[in-house]
Amino acid sequence: MSKEMKKCPFCGGQAIFRTKGNSKSVDSVGFCFEIECGNCGARLPQNYTVEFGLADDGGITPLHDERKAAVSDWNRRVLS
């Protein structure tokens, strides 16, 4: 990820991705996650998903990726 998450607006702690669950099928593997403060536990009110599949050439292909949206949502709620 190239976009950096801002510090927690409540305590100044570091924001982290926290896995809430995972899924897999014949064609893909995925994770349900949230972003929360590693210090005080403040978090966004919604969960996000990321899902990957195996490409024909053997590479890993993102099929559905909400990581950038989650970081943008976290950064938007931070007080300047």
N, C-alpha and C positions, 0 to 999 in steps of 0.2 A: 504494500500500500504506500502510495506516495504522499497522500494527504495526512498531515499530522493532526491528532486529536488535541484539542485544547484541554487545559487543566479543569478540574471540577469547579463549578461556579460556587459551590457551598464550602468546600474545605481546601481547594487548591491541589487535591490529590490527582494522581495519574489515572486517566480513563483506560479501561481494558476491555477486550472482547471476552465475553463469558459464554461458553457453550451451554445451551439449555437442553439440547437433544440432538440426535442424529438420525439419519435415514439412509437406507440403501435399497437399490433395486438392481435388476439385471443390467440396466443401462447407466446408472449414476449412483453417486454417493453425495450426501448433503448434510448440512448442519443448520440447526436453528440456534440463533445467538442473540444476545443483547449487549449493550454497552453499559458498563457501570463504573463507578469510581472504586478503585482498589482500596481506598482508604475509608471512606464513610459509607459506601454502598449505594449512594444515589445512582439512579439508573433511568434510562429512557422508559416511557410507559409501554413500548411495543417491542415485539421480537422481530427479527429479520432472518433471512435465509440466504444460504449460498449452496449451490449444487454444481457438481462437476461430473463430467463424463470422459470416457476414453475415446480419443479421435481415431480415425482409420489408420493414421501413421504412428499410433502409440502414444501421442502426446496427450496431456491433460487439457481438456476444454471446459471453460466455465459455461454452464448452461443457464444459470440464474444466479446473479451476484448482487446482493444488496449491501455489501460492505461500504461502498462509497456513500450511498444514501444514509446509512446509519451514522457514519462519521460526520456527514453534513448536518444531520439532525442534531447530533450531540453538540457540534460546534455552534450551531445556531442558538442553542439555549444558554450558552455561556455568556455571562455578563462581561461587558468590555470594561 
